[in-house]
């Protein structure tokens, strides 16, 4: 019977403090091998890493495990403030099929493209991954990240699409080396969540009353009154960005963070509305504070679906 293998290749913002070429750990009954991309390299020397898991009876079983592993990696990354780009299953280096066929004929080797993300295939000792790289360091403690991956595997894939978007955006912010980009993407992720908040039932009823009152008013002409009432009706479900975020904080029981949100957001607005960073200015402190605040809010939102997600929040996202 054929055996299948799942290979997950990803990129980290902070390198892991593992000085060996391989690190083996267990998820359920499966052994996962974390490795550097080259046989003579150490994990701590590379931002690109690979997780290999073997022994699956079918391609579907391997693919299901791989998707769950990727979601666990992404969620563990934001929980431990690491930053990961797990890819979208596209090759970053590849060979033409004709060249692969020639190599197979001459050497027997089965060449596969080097995929950034998940790659599932029949396990064969002849398989070789084609790779080209160039080298152009802050190390992170690997223990919380890898142990949390193990615990999250099998659970993280079940979170909603909205929660997955939050994880993706927070990872994207964590992966940015530029402080200004971290600031912009961190705040944008929270604002995105806030836009799902709506007026209360009483407020919606009040807006309807205001629209009717505009229709019945004696001010202006009929066309002007209709334009006002239509504007009220069309916008009755829209909250401002700030209103949406403040409601989000109330819903997540984070009301005490409102003063920090307003203060940090004012600093962010000064930066953004100035159209460009000031030459020579250091925005790393604001970036650190912004990611801490926004990450805390975003993890709390994801924890509403998967409570264990905020386990490391006080460690990595202090406000």
C-alpha positions in Angstrom: 0.0 0.0 0.0 1.3 3.5 -0.8 2.2 5.8 2.1 1.7 9.6 1.9 3.6 12.5 3.3 2.7 16.0 4.1 5.4 18.7 3.8 4.6 22.2 5.2 7.2 24.9 4.4 6.8 28.3 6.1 8.7 31.5 7.0 9.2 33.0 10.4 9.8 36.6 11.4 11.9 35.5 14.4 14.2 32.5 14.1 13.8 29.7 16.6 16.6 28.9 19.2 17.2 25.3 18.0 20.8 24.7 17.2 20.3 21.3 15.5 19.2 20.6 11.9 16.1 18.6 13.0 13.7 18.8 15.9 11.2 16.0 16.4 7.9 16.4 18.3 4.6 14.5 18.5 1.1 15.6 17.5 -1.4 13.0 18.6 0.2 9.7 17.3 2.2 11.4 14.6 5.8 12.3 14.7 6.4 15.8 13.1 10.0 16.6 12.0 10.8 20.3 12.0 13.9 20.9 9.9 16.1 23.5 8.4 15.9 23.7 4.5 19.5 22.4 4.0 21.0 19.3 5.5 24.0 21.1 6.9 22.1 24.1 8.3 20.8 24.6 11.8 17.2 25.6 12.5 18.3 28.7 14.3 20.1 30.0 11.2 17.1 30.0 8.9 13.8 31.9 8.7 12.5 29.3 6.3 11.6 25.9 8.0 9.9 22.7 7.0 7.6 20.3 8.9 7.4 16.8 7.5 4.9 14.2 8.7 4.9 10.7 7.2 2.9 7.5 7.3 -0.6 8.5 6.1 -2.7 5.8 4.5 -4.3 8.2 2.0 -3.7 11.6 0.3 -6.9 12.9 1.9 -5.8 11.9 5.4 -2.4 13.6 4.8 -4.0 16.7 3.4 -6.5 17.0 6.3 -3.6 16.7 8.8 -1.6 19.3 6.9 -4.4 21.8 6.8 -5.0 21.4 10.5 -1.2 21.7 11.1 -1.0 25.0 9.2 -3.9 26.5 11.1 -2.3 25.5 14.4 1.0 27.0 13.3 -0.7 30.3 12.4 -2.7 30.5 15.5 0.2 29.5 17.8 2.3 32.1 16.1 0.0 35.0 16.9 -0.6 33.7 20.4 3.2 33.7 21.1 3.9 36.9 19.1 6.2 35.1 16.7 5.0 36.0 13.2 4.6 33.3 10.5 3.8 33.2 6.8 2.6 29.7 6.0 2.1 30.4 2.3 -0.7 29.6 -0.1 0.7 26.3 -1.6 2.6 27.9 -4.5 6.1 26.9 -5.7 8.8 29.4 -5.0 11.4 27.5 -7.0 10.6 24.9 -9.7 11.9 23.0 -12.7 10.2 22.5 -16.1 8.6 19.1 -16.4 10.9 18.2 -19.3 13.9 18.7 -17.1 12.3 16.6 -14.3 11.6 13.8 -16.7 15.2 13.9 -17.9 16.5 13.7 -14.3 14.2 10.9 -13.5 15.4 8.9 -16.5 19.0 9.5 -15.9 19.2 9.2 -12.1 15.8 7.8 -10.9 15.2 10.9 -8.7 11.6 12.2 -8.5 12.0 16.0 -8.4 9.2 18.1 -6.8 8.8 21.8 -6.7 9.7 23.7 -3.5 6.2 24.8 -2.3 5.6 27.7 0.1 2.8 26.1 2.1 1.4 22.7 2.1 2.5 19.9 -0.3 1.1 16.4 -0.1 2.4 13.6 -2.1 3.1 9.8 -2.1 6.1 9.1 0.1 9.0 7.7 -2.0 12.7 7.5 -1.1 13.4 8.8 -4.6 11.7 12.2 -4.0 13.9 15.3 -3.9 12.8 18.9 -3.5 14.2 21.4 -5.9 15.4 24.5 -4.1 17.3 27.6 -4.8 18.1 30.2 -2.2 20.2 33.2 -1.3 21.2 34.6 2.1 21.1 38.2 2.6 19.0 37.8 13.8 16.5 37.8 16.8 15.9 34.3 18.2 12.6 33.2 19.7 12.0 30.5 22.3 10.7 27.6 20.4 9.0 25.8 23.4 5.8 27.8 23.7 5.3 28.0 20.0 5.8 24.2 19.2 4.0 23.0 22.3 1.0 25.2 21.5 1.0 24.0 17.9 0.6 20.5 19.3 -2.3 21.5 21.5 -4.1 23.6 18.9 -3.8 21.0 16.1 -7.2 19.5 15.4 -9.0 22.5 17.0 -7.8 25.6 15.3 -9.1 24.6 11.9 -12.7 24.8 13.2 -12.6 28.6 14.0 -14.8 30.8 11.8 -13.7 32.5 8.6 -13.7 35.8 10.4 -11.4 34.5 13.1 -9.1 33.0 10.4 -9.0 36.5 8.8 -8.0 38.0 12.1 -5.2 35.4 12.6 -4.0 36.1 9.0 -3.9 39.9 9.5 -2.2 39.7 12.8 0.4 37.4 11.4 0.8 39.8 8.5 1.4 42.6 11.0 3.9 40.6 13.0 5.8 39.7 9.8 6.4 43.3 8.8 9.9 44.4 9.5 8.9 48.1 9.2 7.3 49.6 12.4 5.0 51.9 10.4 3.6 48.8 8.5 3.1 47.0 11.8 1.1 50.0 13.2 -1.1 50.3 10.1 -2.0 46.6 9.8 -2.5 46.0 13.5 -5.0 48.8 13.8 -6.7 47.9 10.5 -7.3 44.3 11.8 -9.2 45.7 14.8 -11.2 48.2 12.8 -12.2 45.3 10.4 -13.7 43.5 13.4 -15.4 46.6 14.7 -17.2 47.1 11.4 -19.2 44.0 12.2 -20.8 45.7 15.2 -24.3 47.2 14.6 -26.7 49.6 16.2 -28.8 48.2 19.1 -32.5 47.4 18.5 -33.5 50.6 20.4 -31.1 52.7 18.3 -32.4 51.2 15.0 -35.9 52.0 16.1 -34.8 55.6 17.0 -33.3 56.0 13.5 -36.5 54.9 11.9 -38.4 57.5 13.9 -35.9 60.2 12.9 -36.4 59.2 9.2 -40.1 59.5 9.5 -39.8 62.8 11.4 -37.6 64.1 8.5 -40.4 63.1 6.0 -43.0 65.0 8.1 -40.9 68.0 8.8 -41.9 71.5 7.5 -38.3 72.4 7.0 -37.0 72.6 3.4 -38.9 71.3 0.3 -40.1 67.8 -0.3 -37.1 66.7 -2.2 -34.7 67.9 0.5 -36.7 66.2 3.2 -36.7 62.9 1.2 -32.9 63.1 0.7 -32.4 63.5 4.5 -34.8 60.6 5.4 -33.2 58.4 2.7 -29.7 59.2 4.1 -30.9 58.2 7.6 -32.4 54.9 6.4 -29.5 53.9 4.2 -26.9 54.5 6.9 -28.8 53.3 9.9 -26.7 50.1 10.2 -23.4 51.8 9.8 -21.2 52.7 12.8 -18.2 54.9 12.6 -14.8 53.2 12.8 -14.4 54.4 16.4 -17.9 53.5 17.5 -17.5 50.0 16.0 -14.2 49.4 17.9 -15.6 50.7 21.2 -18.6 48.4 20.9 -16.2 45.5 20.1 -14.3 46.3 23.3 -17.5 46.3 25.3 -18.5 42.9 23.8 -15.1 41.4 24.6 -15.2 42.7 28.2 -12.2 45.0 27.4 -13.9 48.3 28.2 -10.8 49.2 30.3 -8.7 49.4 27.2 -10.7 52.3 25.6 -8.4 55.0 26.9 -5.4 53.2 25.5 -7.1 52.7 22.2 -7.9 56.4 21.9 -4.4 57.4 22.9 -2.5 55.0 20.6 -5.0 55.7 17.8 -4.3 59.4 18.1 -0.6 58.7 17.7 -1.3 56.5 14.8 -3.5 59.1 13.1 -0.8 61.8 13.5 1.6 59.4 11.7 -0.8 58.3 8.9 -2.4 61.7 8.2 1.0 63.3 8.1 1.1 61.3 4.8 4.6 60.0 5.5 6.9 59.1 8.4 9.1 61.9 9.6 12.7 61.4 8.3 14.8 59.8 11.0 11.9 59.3 13.4 11.8 56.0 15.3 8.4 54.4 15.4 9.4 51.1 17.0 8.0 52.0 20.4 4.6 53.0 18.9 4.7 49.8 16.8 5.4 47.6 19.9 2.6 49.3 21.9 0.2 49.1 19.0 0.8 45.4 18.3 0.5 44.7 22.0 -2.9 46.5 22.3 -4.3 45.3 19.0 -3.0 41.8 19.4 -4.7 41.6 22.8 -8.0 42.7 21.3 -7.7 40.3 18.4 -6.7 37.3 20.4 -9.6 38.0 22.8 -12.0 37.9 19.8 -10.6 34.6 18.6 -10.7 33.2 22.2 -14.5 33.8 22.1 -14.5 30.8 19.8 -11.5 28.9 21.1 -10.8 29.9 24.7 -7.3 28.5 25.0 -6.0 31.0 22.4 -5.5 33.8 25.0 -3.3 31.6 27.2 -0.1 33.6 26.4 -1.8 36.9 26.0 -0.5 38.3 29.3 3.0 37.2 28.4 3.3 38.5 24.8 0.7 41.2 24.6 1.0 43.3 27.8 -0.6 46.7 27.6 
